[in-house]
Amino acid sequence: MFLLLGMSASSVAFAEHVFGPNAFAQYLDISQLESDKVTLTFDDKQYDLYYGYHGSLDALGSDAIFPTLSTMKINEEKKSLEITMADVPEKTDFWVRMPDAVISAENENYVVLVDGVDTGYDLMKFPNDHVIGFFITEDTKNIEIIGTSVIPEFGTITIVILGASLLGMICYSRRSSGIMLTRIN
């Protein structure tokens, strides 16, 4: 008992002292816990993209009929996320939550095409990802979210390898052609 009363205030430990600041970095919200998810893999790294529809979280366990997603993939050439719907029974809103590394747009100005028609969208930012929401109508088939960069982008290592390859090809072609080019000093 004497020992307990003799403790100073400095001997109290808080969770921050035990676990460190990174232990509390991961947070989960309802969209990550209850929505559907597609996982994209690039360079052995996985990226989870969550998606849903108007009322999809509210209607869990009910007989409500929701749209059916067929595929979701990155188009590197167009710098876009392409979504193909299998079935959309009625007009609803559709949202996709994705990491910033998957697709980003300069000044957050994305282009959203629903069956080739440019449509408006809502954007919500989180610390490491963002949500894009927009309306889809009955029988929507193709959705494209276009940004300015997508994964995998050419990194500096790729550019160095490309440069070294070009330099090697130039040297090889000079030696094998038998033509000596004059050197300008």
N, C-alpha and C positions, 0 to 999 in steps of 0.2 A: 504494500500500500504506500509506503514511504517513497518507493521508487517511482510510482505513478505520479505522485504529487510533485516530485522533484524534477520532472521532465521540463525542459525549456521549450519554447515555441519553435525554435529552429530545428528540432528533431522531428517535426511533422513532415511526412512525405506526401506529395500530391502526384496524381497520375502523370503529369508532364515530366516529373523527375524520374519516374520509373520507366515509362515507355518511350520517351523522346517525342519530338514534334511530328515525326513522320508516321507514327502509329495511328494518328487520327486523320490522315490525309484522304482515305477512301470513304466516300459517303454513298449511300444507296438511296434512291428515291423510287417512287411508285412506278415510273416508266421503266426502270431497270429491273424491278422485281416482278412485274406483272405483264409486261408487253411481250410481243413476239420479237425474235432476234434472228439476224443473219450475221454470220461470222465470215469476214474476208481475211485471207491469209496472203501476206506479201513478205518475201524474204524471211520466212520462218517467224514472222510476227503476226499475231492475230488482232483484228480490230472488230469489235462488236458494234453492230448497227441495230438499234431498236426502232420498231415502227408500230403504228397503231392507227385507229380510226376514231371518229367521233363516238363517244360513249362506250368504246371498247373496254375501258377499265371499269366503268360504272356498271356494265352489263355482265360482269363475270358470273358464270353459273346460270345465266338465263338462256332462253332459246333464240336470242337475237341473231339475225343472219348478217354477217359482216363480209366485206370484200375478201377475196383470196389472192394473195401475192404468189406469183409464179417464180420470178427470178429477180435478183438484185446483184448488179456487177459494176465494176469500174471500167469505163472506156478511156484508156490512156490518151488516144489520139484526140478525142473531143474534150478531154479534161472534164468528164462528167460521170455522174452516177446514173446508170440506166436501170429502171424498174419496169418489169413486165407484170401486169395483173392478169390473173386467170379468170376472175369473175368480179364484177362490181354490180350488185343487185339494185342499188339506189344511190342517189347523190349523197355524199358524205365528205367530211374533211379527213385528210390523210396527213400523217406526220412521220418524219424520220429523224431520229436522234443519232448523230454520228460524231466521232472524234474529229477535232480540227485537222489532224494529220491526214485523214482520208480524203477530204475535199475542202478546199478553201477558195475564197474569192476576194479579190482586191476590194477594199472598202466594204466588204460584206455584200457586194452586189452580185447575187446569183441570178441565173436565168432559169426559170422553171417552165418546162414545156409539158403540157398534158395533151397527148395525141397530136403533137406538133404545134399546138397553139400556146403562145406565151401567156402565162397566167400570173397573177399576183400571189404573194406568199407572205407568211409571217415568220419572223426569225426570232429565236430566243437563245441567248448565249449563256453558257455555263463556264466554269473555269477551264475545262479541257475539251469541251465539245459544244455542239450547238444543235438546235432543233429547227427544222424547216417544216412548216405546215401550210397546206393549201387544199382547195376543193377538188374533188374528182367527181365526175358524173357517171350515170349509168353506162355500162359497157366501155369504160375507159380501158385501154389496153397498154399504152406505152407512156411512161413518165420519164423525163430526163431532167436532172438537176445539173446545170453547167456552172463550173467555177473557173478559176484561173490556174489552179494546180491540183493535181491528184497524186496519190501514191501509185506505183513507185515513180518518183521523178528522177531524172538524171542527176546523180550526185557528182561531187568533184572527182571521186575515184574513177567513175565511168568516163569523164571527160579526159582525164590523164591517160587512161588506157587507150581511148580513141586517138588521142594525139600521138602517143607512142607508136600505135599501129600505123597511122598515116606516115609518120616519119620513117618507119621501117620499110614501108612499101615504096616510098620515094627513093630511099637509098638503094633498095634492091633493083628497082627499075632502072636507075642510073647505071649501076654496075652491069646488069644483064643486057642492056641495049647496046653497049659498046661505044656509045657516043659520049664524048667528054664535053661537058659544058664548060665554057670559059668562066673563070673566077674573076669577079669584079671586086676590087679592093676599095 
